[in-house]
Amino acid sequence: MAISDVLKLGPNITIFPVVHGSGDCALEVRRLMLEHRFDCLAVPLPPSFQVEVESAVQWLPNVSVVLQREPKASFSGSSEFSSSAEDSVEETAEGNASYVPIDPCQPVIAGIRIAMQEHLRREFIDIEDEHYRPATAALPDPYALKQVAPERFAAAVI
């Protein structure tokens, strides 16, 4: 069965938008990757995560987390109204962390797992950002993948 044109960005690029944390999306990613031939998997994570994520994927089905701490920020509290150097305050804020749950029900992790098993090249393509800010969106219920074609679900996500 051929991949729908709805999922093609061009003759050599197929996309499938997913809902993170969805086992139904993970199953669909697995099905698509095993039923079709791909040269490479583009992973929506920064390259700095690749070694640790791929190492953790080898331990599946054991669930784990890959964690990266953001650098601590340093703030200088002096202002134009300070009368002396004694008024200058140095504060160090605790850094936040970015994490990737390594869980077989995560669609991105399912894709990485299949790509590793099938010896496909994997490219971690997201930007490196010291201060990650998650985006929120209203997305369709991935349970719909049990009844709806993947291209219809993808159209609803996009």
C-alpha angles and dihedrals in degrees: 000000000000123000113256118253087236088072094047122094090183139332092294104029125077121182131194117182113213140196108235115238094024118132089193090057090046090055091049092049089051092049094048093048094048096044096048137046119246132176098206142003117226106212118205094225131094117265091246088071097053102090096045096041094049090047091051092047088061088063094057135155080046107088118229142154132239110212131193120183119220114234115268113256121230119209127194110212099197116120136191088260095058113118098199145012089259089071091062112105126197116204128179116204119209110252122242123229137229118215139186117207109223099212128141088230091064109097094214091051091047089054093049091047093052092044090053092047091048092044093241121160114256124205120190100212109173119111122262106246125177093206111039116199114193119226121223128208140163105252132183119263107268089215084080088075087078089066107017129070113254092243092056091049091047091051090053092050094049 
